[in-house]
Structures are given as structure tokens and as C-alpha cells.
Amino acid sequence: MPTTSAPSRSLALGVLATGMLMTVLDGSIVTVAMPAIQSDLGFTPAGLSWTVNAYLIAFGSLLLLAGRLGDLIGRRRMFLAGTAVFTAASLLAGVAASPGVLIAARFLQGVGSAMASAVSLGILVTLFTEARERARAIAVFSFTGAAGASIGQVLGGVLTDALTWNWIFFINLPIGVATLLVALRALPADRGPGLRAGGGADVLGALLVTAGLMTGIYAVVKIEEYGAASAHTLGLGALSLALLAGFAVRQARIANPLMPLRILRSRSVSGANLVQMLMVAALFSFQVLVALHLQKVLAYGAAETGLAMLPAAAVIGAVSLGVSARLNARFGERAVLLTGLALLVVMLGLLTRLPVHASYATDLLPVMLLAAGFGLALPALTSLGMSGAKEEDAGLASGLFNTTQQIGMALGIAVLSTLAAARTESLTEAGRPLAEAMTAGHHLAFAVATGLLAAAFAVAVTVLRRPKSGRPEAQEEERGEKLGQEQEQGQGQAKGRKRERVAAPAA
């Protein structure tokens, strides 16, 4: 990718951050407006959930494919196309007059979001190559993602109350058009090797991984309806694993893999993705269940709920933008990540003791302030997750990082919400008041989430070791990556010689 001046890089960072903000906003802004959407369009209770599920399934299942295609055809081209699809789909969603049209538009929004966000980190790390500059850029990018969910809840409530639910989609139009216009100027052109590089695109691999992820995410989002141990969930889960296993086997055997497995040989890449999945699974439940607790137990309104959660977004922004880059440069990403995870363990641990008649100032505000740990953890984790990827794999690494994030979100909210709902139902059937039963259900979910964060901490301690260059551990990892590349090249050469021998008699 050609070098870019500092002002242009800052503008490019603004474009990428705005794209991330739109993606995250769209994932949360709809939740507040769902009652109004149901009343206006006549959704059934089960059908209403598809305004969220359609977006989540398309987004989560296409990230990996979009990231690799961005490496092959150009990451700038993929970002522009994705932003255009998302903006057009937002217009369709805003004018939707029936449930079917809105669900289709939400699916297309997920497709566009996947195309744009899958390559965003890949563009970022190739623009900012110096360690301190990259740390600052990742901090800005991480902040927009972390704060977007809270802003979405406030904005969704305000737009729905002041105007109509349609405007939660119309608001994307000027932002999307402006992003496209600035991106055309700010994002440097890059030229990938093309879809025919190495013998052509792996169409079968693309079908396997997309079908596997889509089936798996669908099974997860329906856990609350069917149950974790139902034939529906277990059957689709087994099918998803079979498809993904077939994808992995194919990637190991073909000469032109969609996802070269060498990327997973890096401890920083594989470890960071595992830590992120566990962390996001725990923290997305925080966002959803705390909002539910505020509204259902403490009787907060939609806008009040968003405002009550704003301190969390504020401290995440202050930490990620203000100090995370300096701390990463001074102490290293691993140490900063562990500190952030420790704060988050305390945060969720406090929620397991939340009283039924909680006071915001004494019971909830301290929890919101401890969310600063996310402002430490996410930029450090993003740096670690992208540090092991080579430039030609930057889009794939970006797509993989976003994919594990979405899988973690889907798993976290599906499993923890199901646990909370089952606990609440059992207690209400035993005669406990609803507010008390819901609080106990949330306690159980937060306890499990605390365990997930403790597991993430353990993985970070044991896996995310950053050996210095020249040390035996570093040399061993480098040798492993080099051996993997040589094996892939050897497999491709062997297949080529085999094709030549088969063709020789015909000649």
C-alpha cells in the first residue's frame, strides 16, 4: 500500500472509525425502538426478534469471507462497496411498510456492515506502521466500537420518542453518503492479487465457511426459543461444526486457500481471538441485562436507561483515547490487557450482589466506572490480534477478529439470557415477586459472565506471551510459521506436478 501523509491518515482513520460507529450503532439502536416497530408493522413477538437476528446472522457469517476477499480484490474497494450497500439498505429499512421488507433490509444491512468492517482493521494497520501511532489509531477505533452501543441506546430512544422509529434508519443516510465521499479521497488505493491468484478463488471453501457460520449463529440466536439441549439446537450445532471442520480440512489441503491456516499459527492472533470471544460474551450480557434490569426492575424509561449507561461509555472513551496508547507503549499490551480484564472481573462481580431496590449512585455508578477496564483491554487486545498478521493477510486477520467478536456476542447473549430467564421463571413459579426473581436471574447470568472473564484472564496469562525477537521462544514461533508456509508451497508445487503428469499423455 502506498505511503500516505499524516493529515490523510488522520482523515482515513476518521472514515474507518465512522464506519465502525455506524455498524455498532445499528446493532443496538434497534433494540430501543422494537416496541414501536412491532406496533406499527404488526410483527408477532417471535417475528420481532428477526429485526435483530437477520442483521446478526448476515454480519457474523460474512466477516471472514469479506476480509479475505478484501485482501484479494483490494480492501479500499471492499470498504466502499460495503458502505454503499449498508447505506442503501438503511433507506430500504426506513421506508419498510411490512415485516418481510424490514427483515430483508436488516439482512442487507448486515451484509454491508460485514463488507466494510471486515477490512477496516486491515486498512488501519497498513496505514499506521509505527508502534506508537498504531496504538493511538487502534485506541480511537476501539473507542468508537465500545461507545457506539451506549450511544445507540440513547439515540434510538430519542429518535423514536421525538420522531418515529423510521428515523433510526434514516439517520444512516447522510452519515453513509458523507463517509463514502470522504473515503474516496482519504483511503489509499490498494491492489490485491485478484481472485485468480494462486489458481482462482476457493469457491467451495467460501460456501463451507459461510454456511457453517450462518448455521451456527442461527442455532445460537434461537437458543432462548428452543433451549440449549433441544434437538433443534444440537442438530444445527453439529451441522455447523461439520461444515466448519470441512472448511478447515480443505484449507489445509488446497494450494489456494481462502484462509491460509498459517495465520492461526501465531500465538498472538489465535490467543487474542480466543480472549476476545470470552470477553465479549461476558460484556455484551452486561450491556443487555443491565439495560433490561434498569427498565424492568427499576422502571427506567428508554432514554433514562441510555443516559444511565453513558458513564460507562464516557470512561471507556477517556481511558482508550487518553491513556491506553501510552500505557501499551510503556508496559506492553499484555500487561495492560491483564489489568483491564481484572477491572472487568470486579465490575461483573459487583453485579452479582446487585440489590432489588438498587440505588444508582451507590450500586450502579461504581459498576459503570469500572467499565474503564474495557477501554484498557480492547485496544491492547486489538493490537495483539493484528500484530501477528502479515500485510497480505491483514484483511483476513481483521475479518477473523471481527468474526470472533460477533460469535462471542451471539453466544454470550443467547446463553446468559437463557440462564437468566430460566432462573427468573423458576422463582416466579415458586411464588417470588417478579422484581426479586428477575434480580436473582440476572445474578446468575452475571456470575457466569464473571467466570468467562476469569477464563479470558487465564488464557491471556498462558497464551498471550510476547517473546522478544531473538529469544528461543520467538525463534521457535518464527520457525513454525516458516515451516507452515513451506508446507503450503510444497503442497501447491506437488499438485502442479501431478497435474502436469496427468496432462502429459494427452499431449
C-alpha positions in Angstrom: 0.0 0.0 0.0 1.5 3.4 -0.9 2.6 5.8 1.8 0.2 8.4 2.9 0.7 11.8 4.6 -0.2 12.3 8.2 -3.2 14.5 7.6 -4.6 12.0 5.0 -4.0 9.2 7.5 -5.9 11.1 10.2 -8.8 11.6 7.7 -8.7 7.9 6.8 -8.8 7.0 10.5 -11.9 9.2 10.9 -13.5 7.4 8.0 -12.8 4.0 9.4 -13.9 5.0 12.9 -17.2 6.4 11.4 -17.8 3.2 9.6 -17.3 1.2 12.8 -19.6 3.6 14.7 -22.4 3.1 12.1 -22.0 -0.7 12.4 -22.1 -0.8 16.2 -24.9 1.8 16.4 -27.0 -0.2 14.1 -26.6 -3.3 16.2 -28.0 -1.5 19.3 -30.2 1.4 18.1 -33.0 -1.0 17.0 -33.4 -2.6 20.4 -35.0 0.5 22.0 -37.3 1.0 19.0 -38.6 -2.6 18.8 -41.9 -2.0 20.7 -42.8 0.9 18.3 -41.8 -1.2 15.2 -43.9 -4.1 16.4 -47.0 -1.9 16.9 -46.6 -0.1 13.6 -45.8 -3.1 11.3 -47.7 -5.8 13.1 -44.8 -8.1 14.0 -45.6 -11.2 16.0 -43.4 -11.5 19.2 -41.4 -14.2 17.6 -41.1 -12.4 14.3 -39.9 -9.2 16.0 -36.7 -10.8 17.1 -35.7 -11.2 13.4 -35.2 -7.4 13.2 -32.0 -8.2 15.3 -31.3 -11.8 14.2 -31.3 -11.1 10.4 -28.7 -8.4 10.9 -26.6 -10.5 13.3 -26.6 -13.6 11.1 -25.6 -11.8 7.9 -23.0 -9.8 9.7 -21.3 -12.5 11.7 -21.3 -15.2 9.0 -19.8 -13.0 6.2 -17.0 -11.2 8.0 -14.3 -13.9 7.4 -15.2 -14.2 3.7 -15.3 -10.4 3.2 -12.0 -10.0 4.9 -10.2 -12.5 2.6 -11.9 -11.1 -0.5 -10.7 -7.6 0.6 -7.1 -9.0 0.5 -7.7 -10.4 -3.0 -9.5 -7.5 -4.7 -8.5 -4.5 -2.6 -9.5 -3.5 0.9 -10.5 0.0 -0.2 -12.8 -1.3 -2.8 -14.4 -3.7 -0.3 -14.9 -0.9 2.2 -16.6 1.4 -0.3 -18.8 -1.3 -1.6 -19.9 -2.3 1.9 -20.7 1.2 2.9 -22.8 1.7 -0.2 -24.7 -1.5 0.4 -25.3 -0.5 4.1 -26.5 3.0 3.2 -28.9 1.7 0.5 -30.2 -1.0 2.9 -30.8 1.7 5.6 -33.1 3.6 3.2 -35.0 0.4 2.4 -35.4 -0.2 6.1 -36.6 3.3 6.8 -39.4 3.1 4.2 -40.4 -0.6 5.0 -44.1 -1.0 5.3 -44.2 -4.7 6.1 -42.3 -7.1 8.4 -40.8 -9.0 5.4 -39.3 -5.9 3.8 -37.8 -4.7 7.1 -36.2 -8.1 7.8 -34.8 -8.3 4.3 -33.4 -4.7 4.7 -31.8 -5.7 8.0 -30.2 -8.7 6.4 -28.7 -6.4 3.7 -27.5 -4.0 6.3 -25.7 -6.9 7.9 -24.1 -7.8 4.5 -22.9 -4.2 4.0 -21.6 -3.9 7.6 -19.6 -7.2 7.2 -18.0 -6.0 3.9 -17.0 -2.6 5.4 -16.0 -3.6 8.9 -14.1 -6.8 7.9 -11.4 -4.8 6.2 -11.3 -1.7 8.4 -8.6 -3.0 10.8 -6.6 -4.3 7.9 -6.6 -0.9 6.3 -5.7 0.7 9.7 -2.7 -1.4 10.5 -1.2 -0.9 7.0 -1.7 2.8 7.3 -0.1 3.1 10.7 3.0 1.1 10.8 4.9 2.8 13.7 4.1 1.2 17.0 3.0 4.4 18.9 1.0 5.8 16.1 -0.7 2.4 15.5 -1.6 2.2 19.3 -3.2 5.6 19.1 -5.1 4.7 16.0 -6.4 1.5 17.4 -7.4 3.3 20.6 -9.6 5.7 18.6 -11.0 2.8 16.5 -11.7 0.7 19.7 -13.4 3.6 21.4 -15.9 4.2 18.6 -16.9 0.5 18.8 -17.1 0.4 22.6 -19.1 3.7 22.9 -21.3 3.1 19.9 -23.6 0.6 21.8 -24.4 3.1 24.6 -24.8 6.0 22.1 -27.1 3.8 20.1 -29.4 3.2 23.0 -29.7 6.9 23.8 -30.1 7.9 20.2 -32.7 5.2 19.5 -34.8 6.3 22.4 -34.6 10.0 21.5 -35.3 9.5 17.7 -38.2 7.1 18.4 -39.8 9.4 21.0 -39.2 12.7 19.2 -39.9 11.5 15.6 -40.7 7.9 14.5 -38.8 4.6 14.5 -38.1 5.1 10.8 -35.5 7.7 11.7 -33.3 5.3 13.4 -32.5 4.1 9.8 -32.8 7.4 8.0 -30.1 8.8 10.2 -27.6 6.5 8.5 -28.2 8.1 5.1 -26.3 11.4 5.5 -23.6 9.6 7.5 -23.2 6.9 4.9 -23.0 9.3 2.0 -20.5 11.5 3.7 -18.4 8.5 4.6 -18.3 7.4 1.0 -17.4 10.8 -0.3 -14.5 11.3 2.2 -13.4 7.6 1.8 -12.9 8.1 -1.9 -10.3 10.8 -1.1 -8.8 9.6 2.1 -8.4 5.9 1.8 -5.3 5.0 -0.2 -5.9 2.7 -3.3 -4.6 -0.8 -2.9 -4.5 -3.5 -5.5 -4.8 -7.1 -4.4 -3.5 -10.1 -6.4 -7.0 -10.7 -7.7 -9.5 -13.6 -7.4 -7.5 -15.8 -9.8 -4.3 -15.5 -7.7 -2.9 -18.9 -6.9 -5.3 -20.7 -9.2 -8.5 -19.0 -8.5 -10.8 -18.2 -5.6 -11.7 -21.0 -3.3 -15.5 -21.0 -4.1 -16.2 -24.3 -2.2 -14.3 -23.1 0.8 -16.3 -19.8 0.8 -19.5 -21.8 0.7 -18.5 -24.0 3.5 -17.3 -21.3 5.9 -20.3 -19.0 5.2 -22.8 -21.8 5.6 -21.1 -23.1 8.7 -21.0 -19.7 10.4 -24.6 -18.8 9.3 -25.9 -22.1 10.6 -24.0 -21.8 13.9 -25.1 -18.3 14.6 -28.7 -19.1 13.7 -28.6 -22.0 16.2 -27.2 -19.7 18.9 -29.7 -16.9 18.5 -32.6 -19.4 18.7 -31.3 -21.0 21.9 -33.7 -18.9 24.0 -36.7 -20.1 22.0 -35.8 -23.8 21.7 -33.4 -24.4 24.6 -29.7 -25.3 24.6 -30.3 -29.1 24.8 -33.0 -29.3 22.2 -32.8 -31.3 19.0 -33.0 -28.1 17.0 -30.0 -26.5 18.7 -27.9 -29.6 18.9 -28.7 -30.7 15.3 -27.9 -27.3 13.8 -24.8 -27.0 16.1 -23.5 -30.4 14.8 -24.1 -29.4 11.2 -22.3 -26.1 11.8 -19.3 -27.9 13.3 -19.2 -30.4 10.4 -19.3 -27.6 7.8 -16.5 -25.7 9.6 -14.4 -28.8 10.0 -14.8 -29.5 6.3 -13.7 -25.9 5.6 -10.6 -26.4 7.8 -9.6 -29.7 6.2 -10.0 -28.1 2.7 -7.9 -25.1 3.7 -5.1 -27.4 4.8 -5.1 -29.4 1.5 -5.6 -26.9 -1.3 -2.9 -24.7 -2.9 -5.1 -21.5 -2.9 -6.9 -21.5 0.5 -9.5 -18.8 1.3 -8.0 -18.7 4.8 -4.3 -19.7 4.9 -4.0 -21.6 8.2 -0.6 -20.0 8.8 -2.5 -17.1 10.4 -3.6 -19.3 13.3 -0.1 -20.5 14.0 0.7 -17.1 15.5 0.1 -17.2 19.3 -0.9 -13.6 19.3 -3.5 -14.0 16.6 -5.1 -17.2 17.9 -4.8 -16.3 21.6 -6.2 -12.8 21.1 -9.2 -14.1 19.2 -10.0 -16.6 22.0 -9.6 -14.0 24.7 -11.9 -11.6 22.7 -14.6 -14.2 22.3 -14.7 -14.9 26.0 -14.5 -11.2 27.0 -17.2 -10.1 24.6 -19.5 -13.0 25.5 -19.4 -11.7 29.1 -19.6 -8.0 28.4 -22.4 -8.0 25.9 -24.5 -9.6 28.6 -23.6 -6.6 30.7 -25.0 -4.2 28.2 -28.2 -6.1 27.5 -29.0 -7.4 31.0 -28.2 -4.1 32.8 -30.4 -2.2 30.4 -33.2 -4.8 31.0 -32.7 -4.5 34.8 -33.0 -0.8 34.7 -36.2 -0.9 32.7 -38.0 -4.0 34.1 -36.9 -3.9 37.7 -36.1 -0.2 38.4 -38.7 1.2 36.0 -36.4 3.4 33.9 -37.6 4.7 30.6 -35.8 4.1 27.3 -34.0 7.5 27.2 -33.2 7.2 31.0 -31.7 3.8 30.5 -29.4 5.1 27.8 -28.4 8.1 29.9 -27.8 5.9 32.9 -25.3 3.8 30.9 -23.5 6.8 29.4 -20.9 7.0 32.2 -19.6 3.6 31.1 -19.1 5.0 27.5 -17.5 8.1 28.9 -14.9 6.3 31.0 -14.2 3.8 28.2 -13.6 6.8 25.9 -11.4 8.7 28.4 -9.2 5.6 29.0 -9.0 4.3 25.5 -8.3 7.7 23.9 -6.4 9.3 26.7 -4.1 6.8 28.3 -4.3 3.3 26.6 -1.7 4.1 23.9 0.8 5.4 26.4 0.3 2.5 28.7 0.7 0.0 25.9 3.9 1.7 24.8 5.4 1.7 28.3 4.2 -1.6 29.8 3.3 -3.7 26.8 -0.1 -4.7 25.5 -0.2 -7.9 27.5 0.2 -6.2 30.9 -2.4 -3.6 30.0 -4.8 -6.3 28.8 -4.5 -8.2 32.1 -5.1 -5.0 34.1 -8.2 -4.2 32.1 -9.6 -7.8 32.5 -9.0 -7.7 36.2 -11.1 -4.5 36.5 -13.8 -6.1 34.4 -13.9 -9.2 36.7 -14.5 -6.8 39.6 -17.2 -5.0 37.7 -19.3 -8.1 36.9 -18.6 -9.5 40.4 -20.2 -6.5 41.9 -23.3 -7.0 39.7 -23.8 -10.5 41.3 -24.6 -8.6 44.5 -27.0 -6.0 43.0 -30.0 -5.5 45.3 -33.6 -5.5 44.1 -34.1 -1.9 45.1 -30.7 -0.7 43.8 -29.6 2.9 44.2 -28.0 4.2 41.0 -25.4 6.4 42.8 -24.1 3.6 45.2 -24.9 0.4 43.4 -24.7 1.1 39.7 -22.4 4.1 39.1 -19.3 2.4 40.5 -20.0 -0.5 38.1 -20.2 1.9 35.2 -16.9 3.5 36.2 -15.2 0.1 36.4 -16.1 -0.3 32.7 -12.9 1.7 32.2 -11.3 -1.7 32.1 -12.8 -2.3 28.7 -11.0 0.9 27.5 -7.7 -0.7 28.6 -8.4 -4.2 27.4 -9.9 -3.7 23.9 -7.1 -1.6 22.3 -4.4 -3.8 23.8 -6.2 -6.9 22.6 -6.7 -5.5 19.1 -3.0 -4.7 18.8 -2.1 -8.2 19.9 -4.7 -9.7 17.5 -3.4 -7.8 14.5 0.3 -7.9 15.3 0.9 -11.5 14.1 -0.6 -10.9 10.7 1.5 -10.1 7.6 0.4 -7.3 5.4 -1.0 -9.6 2.7 -3.2 -11.2 5.4 -4.3 -8.0 7.1 -7.9 -8.1 5.7 -8.3 -11.8 6.7 -6.9 -11.1 10.3 -9.3 -8.1 10.5 -12.3 -10.3 9.4 -11.3 -13.1 11.8 -11.1 -10.7 14.7 -14.5 -9.2 13.9 -15.9 -12.7 13.4 -14.9 -13.9 16.8 -16.3 -10.8 18.3 -19.7 -11.4 16.7 -19.7 -15.1 17.7 -18.9 -14.1 21.3 -21.7 -11.6 21.3 -24.2 -14.1 20.0 -23.1 -16.9 22.3 -23.0 -14.6 25.3 -26.4 -13.0 25.0 -28.1 -16.3 23.9 -26.7 -18.4 26.8 -26.7 -15.9 29.5 -30.1 -14.5 28.7 -31.5 -18.1 28.7 -29.9 -18.8 32.1 -31.4 -15.6 33.5 -34.8 -16.2 32.0 -34.9 -19.9 33.3 -33.9 -18.8 36.8 -36.5 -16.0 36.8 -39.3 -18.3 35.6 -38.5 -21.0 38.2 -38.6 -18.4 41.0 -41.8 -16.7 39.9 -43.5 -20.2 39.7 -42.3 -20.7 43.3 -44.2 -17.5 44.3 -41.4 -15.0 44.4 -42.2 -11.4 43.3 -41.2 -10.6 39.7 -38.6 -8.0 40.5 -36.9 -10.3 43.0 -37.0 -13.2 40.6 -35.5 -11.1 37.8 -32.8 -9.8 40.0 -31.8 -13.4 41.0 -31.8 -14.4 37.3 -29.5 -11.6 36.5 -27.3 -12.5 39.4 -26.8 -16.0 37.9 -26.0 -14.6 34.5 -23.5 -12.1 35.9 -21.8 -14.9 37.9 -21.4 -17.0 34.7 -20.1 -13.9 32.9 -17.6 -13.3 35.7 -16.3 -16.9 35.1 -15.9 -16.2 31.4 -13.8 -13.1 32.2 -11.7 -15.2 34.6 -11.2 -17.7 31.8 -10.2 -14.9 29.4 -7.6 -13.7 32.0 -6.2 -17.2 32.3 -5.9 -17.6 28.5 -4.1 -14.2 28.3 -1.7 -15.2 31.0 -0.8 -18.6 29.5 -1.1 -18.0 25.7 -0.5 -14.3 25.0 3.2 -14.2 25.8 5.0 -11.7 23.6 8.6 -13.2 23.3 11.2 -10.7 22.2 12.9 -11.2 18.9 16.0 -13.4 19.3 14.8 -15.3 22.3 14.3 -19.1 21.8 10.5 -18.8 22.1 10.4 -16.2 19.3 12.7 -18.2 17.1 10.6 -21.3 17.6 7.4 -19.5 16.6 9.1 -18.0 13.6 10.4 -21.4 12.6 6.9 -22.8 13.0 5.4 -20.1 10.8 8.1 -20.6 8.1 7.6 -24.4 8.2 3.9 -23.9 7.6 4.5 -21.6 4.7 7.0 -24.1 3.2 4.5 -26.9 3.6 1.7 -24.9 1.8 4.1 -24.0 -1.0 5.2 -27.7 -1.3 1.6 -28.9 -1.5 0.9 -26.4 -4.3 4.0 -27.5 -6.2 3.2 -31.2 -5.8 -0.3 -30.6 -7.0 1.1 -28.7 -10.0 3.5 -31.6 -10.9 0.6 -34.1 -10.5 -1.5 -32.1 -13.0 1.5 -32.0 -15.4 1.9 -35.8 -15.3 -1.8 -36.3 -15.9 -1.8 -34.0 -18.8 1.4 -35.4 -20.4 -0.1 -38.5 -22.1 -2.8 -36.4 -23.6 -0.2 -34.1 -25.1 
